[in-house]
């Protein structure tokens, strides 16, 4: 059996909007689950239907953003205030194995869809509730707000103080992984015990969990991270930007003293054991001097020459590509999904699945 059919027979009722919940729903739809998405008819459906590029037709019912997170779902627009349509919703709750919601508490209370109430009524189901901070906290949580609240914007930008956000809704994307992981664990629990699960997931806590080494740097040293552009606070040269003789920008990703030794020797420096740069911490202290030395060499070499040398010697590097160039890669193109829009045209998105089973 193809793993993309493993969830055939599993049904998910998606009462969530924007990105985190819908992305999780799309993952399961890719894997064969039946995902029924309910949108608020009176509000014009999922808010992301309105988030169209200026290049997109204003007449379309939804744009690229919407289709990026809503793959192969059965979509219903319902008015919960209408008794008939509300009864349709309640029947859907009964008929699905997993209920995924991001209603604020006041909305859930208004329509009798509070997660703990649903779990009391249907203890065999998996009930997943996503909120910005906590279920009892009424504050909304758009990704920009979360990037600011979780510290990401404070460390994302340049040393000159120009702040920027991550160019995708990364907190939502990380929360969607938390949702997927929680559901998979709950399915395993159900298989072993027969019991359902009530799961609460927080955008805020998903962001905090993703601070990773930046969090530990602060917790263990008291050093508050600051914006460093593309530089890495713990490794050098890692994220240091260089330019070849033909004007191509690229990064080095040297992660160990051994890799740096190979780089140093590959570039034919006469003093191969210069103690100024032997250890990673030495390179961090002398980062500016190291950058000047390396750039002097790279200024004399084309990117074709450097690419050949780096690949031959297993030296991590990357040319900076735009999205068009990225999608010219066969490996990238293999991840493109196609579905039909409500207008009958093709919509394209990227697969949630970045793994494969080979045995």
C-alpha positions in Angstrom: 0.0 0.0 0.0 1.2 3.5 -0.9 1.6 5.5 2.3 -0.5 8.2 0.6 -3.5 5.8 1.0 -2.8 4.9 4.6 -5.5 7.3 6.0 -8.2 6.2 3.6 -11.3 5.8 5.7 -10.2 8.5 8.2 -12.4 11.6 8.2 -11.5 15.1 9.5 -14.0 17.9 10.0 -12.0 21.1 9.5 -13.6 24.1 11.3 -10.4 26.1 11.0 -9.3 28.9 8.8 -6.3 30.9 7.6 -3.2 28.6 7.5 -2.1 26.4 10.5 -5.3 24.3 10.7 -5.9 24.1 6.9 -2.3 23.1 6.3 -2.7 20.2 8.7 -5.9 19.2 7.0 -4.2 19.3 3.6 -1.5 16.9 4.9 -4.1 14.3 5.8 -6.0 14.8 2.6 -2.8 14.2 0.7 -2.5 10.9 2.7 -5.9 9.7 1.7 -8.1 11.0 4.5 -11.5 12.6 3.7 -11.3 16.2 4.9 -14.5 18.3 5.0 -13.9 22.0 5.4 -16.6 24.2 6.8 -16.4 27.9 6.2 -18.4 30.8 7.5 -20.9 31.7 4.7 -21.9 35.1 6.2 -18.2 36.2 6.3 -17.6 35.2 2.7 -15.8 32.0 3.7 -12.2 31.5 4.9 -10.6 34.9 5.3 -7.7 33.9 3.0 -10.1 33.8 0.1 -9.7 37.6 0.2 -5.9 37.5 0.3 -5.2 37.8 -3.4 -2.2 39.3 -5.2 -2.9 42.4 -7.1 -2.2 40.4 -10.2 -5.0 37.9 -9.5 -8.5 38.4 -10.8 -10.8 40.0 -8.2 -13.7 38.0 -9.7 -12.2 34.7 -8.5 -13.8 33.2 -5.4 -10.4 32.5 -4.0 -6.7 33.2 -4.7 -3.4 31.4 -4.6 -3.0 31.9 -0.9 -6.2 30.0 -0.2 -5.3 27.1 -2.5 -1.9 26.8 -0.9 -3.5 25.3 2.2 -6.7 23.7 1.0 -5.9 20.7 -1.2 -8.5 18.1 -2.1 -11.1 19.1 0.5 -14.8 18.9 0.4 -15.8 22.5 1.1 -19.1 23.7 2.6 -20.1 27.3 3.3 -22.6 27.3 6.1 -24.4 29.9 8.1 -24.4 28.7 11.7 -27.3 31.1 12.6 -29.5 29.2 10.2 -31.2 26.3 12.0 -31.1 23.9 9.0 -27.4 24.7 8.1 -26.5 24.4 11.8 -28.1 20.9 11.9 -26.0 20.0 8.9 -22.9 21.1 10.9 -23.9 19.0 13.9 -24.4 15.9 11.7 -20.9 16.5 10.3 -19.5 16.5 13.8 -21.2 13.1 14.5 -19.9 11.7 11.2 -16.2 12.6 11.4 -13.4 11.0 13.4 -11.4 14.2 14.0 -12.7 17.7 14.7 -10.1 20.5 14.0 -11.1 24.0 15.1 -9.6 27.4 15.7 -12.7 29.1 17.0 -12.2 31.6 19.7 -13.8 30.6 23.0 -16.7 33.1 22.7 -17.5 31.8 19.2 -17.3 28.1 20.3 -19.6 28.9 23.3 -22.1 30.7 21.1 -22.5 27.7 18.8 -22.1 24.9 21.4 -18.8 23.8 19.9 -16.5 24.1 22.9 -13.8 21.5 22.6 -14.3 20.0 26.1 -18.0 19.8 25.5 -17.5 17.9 22.2 -15.1 15.6 23.9 -17.6 14.8 26.7 -20.2 14.0 24.1 -17.8 12.1 21.8 -15.0 10.6 23.9 -14.0 8.3 21.1 -13.2 11.3 18.8 -10.0 13.3 18.5 -10.8 16.9 19.2 -8.1 19.5 18.2 -8.4 23.1 19.3 -5.9 25.7 18.0 -5.7 29.2 19.6 -3.3 32.1 19.5 -2.2 31.9 23.2 -4.5 29.8 25.2 -8.1 28.8 24.9 -9.2 31.2 27.6 -7.2 34.1 26.1 -9.5 36.1 23.7 -6.6 37.8 21.8 -6.4 36.9 18.1 -3.2 35.6 16.7 -2.3 36.4 13.1 1.2 35.3 12.2 2.8 38.7 12.2 1.5 39.2 15.8 2.9 35.8 16.8 6.3 36.6 15.2 6.5 39.7 17.3 5.2 38.1 20.5 7.5 35.1 20.4 10.7 37.1 19.8 11.3 36.2 16.1 11.0 39.7 14.8 13.4 41.0 17.4 16.1 38.7 16.1 15.2 38.9 12.4 16.7 41.7 10.4 20.0 43.5 10.1 22.5 44.7 12.7 21.6 48.3 11.6 18.2 47.8 13.3 16.0 47.3 10.3 13.5 44.7 11.4 11.7 42.3 9.1 9.3 39.4 9.5 9.8 35.9 8.0 8.3 36.1 4.5 6.0 33.2 5.0 3.6 32.7 8.0 6.2 30.5 9.7 4.6 30.4 13.1 1.4 29.1 11.5 3.5 26.5 9.6 5.2 25.4 12.7 1.9 25.2 14.5 0.5 23.0 11.7 3.4 20.6 12.3 2.4 20.5 16.0 -1.2 19.7 14.9 -0.1 16.9 12.7 2.2 15.4 15.3 -0.5 15.6 18.0 -3.1 13.9 15.7 -0.7 11.2 14.8 0.1 10.5 18.5 -3.6 10.6 19.2 -4.3 8.0 16.5 -1.6 5.8 17.9 -3.1 6.2 21.4 -6.6 5.3 20.0 -5.2 2.3 18.3 -3.7 1.1 21.5 -6.4 2.1 24.0 -9.6 2.7 21.9 -9.7 6.2 23.5 -10.1 9.5 21.8 -8.1 12.7 22.8 -8.7 16.4 23.5 -5.8 18.4 22.3 -5.1 22.1 22.7 -2.4 23.7 20.5 -1.1 27.3 20.8 0.4 29.4 18.1 2.4 31.2 20.8 3.8 28.0 22.3 4.6 26.6 18.8 6.7 29.7 18.2 8.5 29.4 21.5 9.2 25.7 20.9 10.8 26.7 17.6 13.2 29.2 19.1 15.5 26.2 19.7 19.2 27.2 20.0 18.3 30.9 20.3 16.2 30.1 23.4 19.0 28.0 24.9 21.6 30.6 24.1 19.6 33.0 26.2 18.6 30.6 29.0 22.2 29.4 29.5 24.2 32.6 29.0 21.8 35.4 29.6 22.7 36.9 26.2 19.7 38.4 24.5 19.8 37.6 20.7 20.0 40.5 18.4 19.4 40.8 14.6 22.4 39.5 12.7 21.0 39.4 9.1 22.0 36.0 7.6 24.8 35.4 10.1 24.6 32.5 12.7 25.3 33.5 16.3 27.0 30.2 17.1 28.9 29.3 13.9 31.3 31.0 11.4 31.5 31.2 8.5 27.9 30.2 8.4 25.4 32.6 6.7 28.3 34.9 5.8 27.6 36.5 2.4 30.2 36.4 -0.4 30.2 37.5 -4.0 32.1 35.8 -6.9 34.0 37.5 -9.6 31.0 37.3 -11.9 28.7 39.0 -9.3 26.9 35.9 -8.0 26.0 36.0 -4.3 26.5 32.9 -2.2 26.7 31.7 1.3 29.1 29.3 3.0 27.7 26.9 5.6 30.8 25.8 7.5 29.5 23.8 10.5 32.7 22.3 12.0 36.4 22.9 12.4 37.0 19.9 10.1 35.0 21.5 7.3 36.8 24.8 7.8 40.1 23.1 7.6 39.1 21.6 4.2 37.9 25.0 3.0 41.2 26.6 4.2 43.3 24.0 2.4 41.1 24.0 -0.7 41.8 27.7 -1.1 45.5 27.0 -0.9 46.4 29.3 1.9 50.1 28.8 2.8 49.6 29.0 6.5 47.1 26.2 6.8 47.3 26.1 10.6 46.6 29.8 11.3 45.5 29.7 15.0 43.3 32.8 14.4 40.7 30.6 12.7 41.4 27.0 13.8 38.4 26.7 16.3 34.9 27.8 15.7 35.0 30.2 18.6 38.1 31.8 17.2 36.3 32.3 13.9 33.4 33.9 15.7 35.7 36.4 17.5 37.6 37.1 14.2 34.6 36.9 11.9 35.2 40.3 10.1 38.9 39.6 9.4 38.0 36.1 8.1 35.3 37.4 5.8 37.8 39.9 4.3 40.4 37.2 3.6 37.8 34.9 2.0 36.2 37.6 0.0 39.6 38.6 -1.4 39.9 35.1 -2.8 36.3 34.8 -4.1 36.6 38.1 -5.9 39.1 36.4 -8.2 37.0 33.3 -8.9 33.8 32.7 -11.0 30.9 30.9 -9.4 31.3 28.0 -11.8 34.9 27.5 -10.6 33.9 27.9 -6.9 30.9 25.5 -7.3 33.1 22.9 -8.8 35.8 23.2 -6.1 33.2 23.3 -3.2 31.3 20.3 -4.4 34.5 18.3 -5.1 35.7 18.9 -1.5 32.3 18.5 0.2 32.2 22.2 1.4 28.7 23.4 2.1 27.7 26.4 0.1 24.6 27.8 -1.6 23.9 30.3 -4.4 21.0 32.6 -3.5 18.1 31.7 -5.8 14.8 33.4 -6.4 11.6 31.3 -6.3 11.5 31.0 -10.1 14.9 29.5 -10.1 14.0 27.2 -7.2 11.0 25.7 -9.2 13.3 24.9 -12.1 14.7 22.1 -10.0 13.2 18.6 -10.9 13.1 17.7 -7.2 11.1 20.8 -6.5 8.7 20.3 -9.4 7.9 16.8 -8.1 6.3 18.4 -5.1 3.8 20.6 -7.0 0.2 19.7 -6.5 -2.6 20.5 -9.0 -6.3 20.9 -8.2 -9.3 22.5 -9.9 -10.6 25.9 -8.7 -14.2 26.7 -8.3 -13.9 28.6 -11.6 -12.7 25.4 -13.3 -9.1 26.5 -13.8 -5.9 24.9 -12.3 -4.6 25.9 -8.9 -1.1 24.9 -7.8 0.3 24.4 -4.4 3.3 22.7 -2.8 3.0 19.3 -1.1 3.0 19.1 2.7 4.9 15.9 2.3 8.7 16.2 2.1 9.5 12.5 2.8 9.2 9.2 1.1 9.3 5.6 2.1 11.8 3.4 0.2 11.2 0.2 2.0 
